[in-house]
Amino acid sequence: MPGRIARYISASLTLLALTGCARDDTVLIPGAPDTVAGPALTITFPPYTGGIPKYLEVTRFSWASSGETPPADVRYFATMLVDTNGNYNTSFDMVGDINANPARYDTLWSEWIPYGAEDGSGRTVVIGKEGELTYGRRHYFMLQGRDEEGNVTSVFRRETNARQFTVTYSRGPALYIAERIMANFMFVGTSYQPEKRKLPPGVTLSFYWGGDASQYNSEISGYRYGWDVTPLEDWDAPFDQEATASAPAAFFAGVHTLTVEAVDIAGNVTRGQVEIEIVPWEMDRDLLLVDDYYASPYPVPDLTSPSESEHDAFWTSICSMAGGFDPSSDIFDTYTWSRAPSVEQIGHYRNIVWTYSPGADNRWRRVVEFTPESAPGVSRDETPNLISLFLQKGGHVWTSGRSDQGGGLAAVLQDDVRVMPVDIRCEINGPDGCSDNSGTESLPYRDYCVTVIDKVSGHFRTGPGMPRRQLDHYDVLRSAFRDDGDPVTAAFPGLPATLALRDEVTATGSFFCTDTTCSPGGFTYVEVYNPDYWLSRVAASSRYCFHPMYRMRAASASSALEGQPVALWITRYEDIVPDIPGGVAAPSVHLGFPPWYFRRESVDSIAAVIFGRWGL
């Protein structure tokens, strides 16, 4: 009915004045009376928060029955807060007045609407579409029900069916735009400059987004997007609530801009733009060492960690086994630069060794962290996923480091959902059931072909399906053995058959001492992949591209981690030949533990096999 709410407000300015009644001196205290005559209804959206909330000039109200029997019909009205003289008066107690003098408001009510109306009009209404709410002024929304016998709600309460609010303005909803490689971005309003990023040619991009207007008690009514939209003033694409993802797109030259807009029910628009510049990808150098391991500047007596100099010397000597590696120019220290290497920097290399420390202080976590499609607003650093980019372009990586707690591949998860073991396919938001399947686009599953991530030391599940998990002299790693049953591993007999910890690492006085008097009695900085016990629990099998290199020997043969994979080949992109002279197609490697703790001759043998396969 056009103009209905506008007529209510106009009538409220005259009806209350014409009554000539004085203000009722009895103030109804919110929360009283304890019983409600007639059907009970509660406004459910926007939710009651106490005080006087601020809503937009166009706002949706929704409600539900809060009594034993739902009403047969409902009606409502919205009005500016005017007193009995027709004046805007913020001190006027309209709730007290409607309870004491309900007849004053008879002409303000809408018609009765069936509570169960098929179009939903008996449970929700949008107020303000016709400009009937006034910016900066207080208003009331009142709600009443009627049962089959004709009894009507006769008591109004601020907590349930009488909502006072102030009409406010918003720049627009929050808009979150994410992409599995490009990280995520947040925008509010239309004055933001485009977020600018650089990518190599031919990378397929699939963006997804979501909006949030809850901060001002509103809701999103739709989205639209387009590539290279010019001019924006003439953009006439319709808004659609279902338009929350872009079609895959790849670019090979130039600069291209994605524009996404979100609009709330009041018509406020937020615009987000991501500008992609395609840059050269020469791959003209052999090997880059990314030193992303932060350590003590002093020796650590119990060998819980190498010192910074020990770690640097170890990896520099390993990489120096590769032809073409120059320590003076081919090492990128993330601590020194306070960032990850840029897209342009890694684009100069054919191969990367990336070694990381645990926790939030490294750049590894910021590079691989994943934004779930169901939560595009989840905080994530704006660093692109350099590992995925590099692999897709035919580059080769060797990734390894401390993988306990939040380290390793589990870094794709947010801190509060990192509960082991995790089925990365659908538990990217935590172990509360398979509610989001976008984890199949995360680095562990899509690029490394890992389905389940587990730890020797971490925060574990409890309940059905979980075997005994005990650290001391049970789940800890004592050594690792080569998986000769895997066809990729079997093709490299030069790999050492066993990986043993260094003698000084397991000696008395070391933190990882294996003596029966020591605790934990073995090595703990280990991540485990596709453990049999949890694959069986989730009725999954390893993917075609999952190829273990090494499996662990636990302190106890009864441990659920005994014989489970701790190192793997990355074969998803092994057939890609880089488009450069002398390009080599080869698998990459991931070790779920830091090699520094293992016997050097074994690590050298692994490096020789890897570098040899990469043509170094």
Secondary structure, 3 states (H helix, E strand, C coil): CCCHHHHHHHHHHHHHHHHCCCCCCCCCCCCCCCCCCCCCEEEEECCCCCCCCEEECCEEEEEEECCCCCCCEEEEEEEECECCCCCECCCCCHHHHHHHCHHHHHHHCCCCEECCCCCCCCCEEEECCCCCCCCCCEEEEEEEEECCCCCECCCCCCCCCEEEEEEECCCCCEEEEEECCCEEEEEECCCCCCEEEEECCCCCECEEEEEECHHHCCCEEEEEEEECCCCHHHCCCCCECCCCECCCECCCCCEEEEEEEEEECCCCEEEEEEEEEECCCCCCEEEEEEEECCCECCCCCCCCCCEHHHHHHHHHHHHCCCCCCCCCCCEEEHHHHCCCCCHHHHCCEEEEEEEECCCCCCCHHHHHCCCCCCCCCCCCCCCCCHHHHHHHCCCEEEEEECCCCCCHHHHHCCHHHCCECEECCCECCCCCCCCEHHHHHCHHHHHCCCCEEEECCCCECCCCCCCCCCHHHHHCEEEEEECCCCHHHHCCCCCCCEEEECHHHHCCCCCCCCCCCCCCCCECCCEEECCHHHHHHCCCCCCCCEEEEEEEEECCCCCCCCCCEEEEEECCCCCCCCCCCCCCCCCEEEECCCHHHECHHHHHHHHHHHHHHCCC
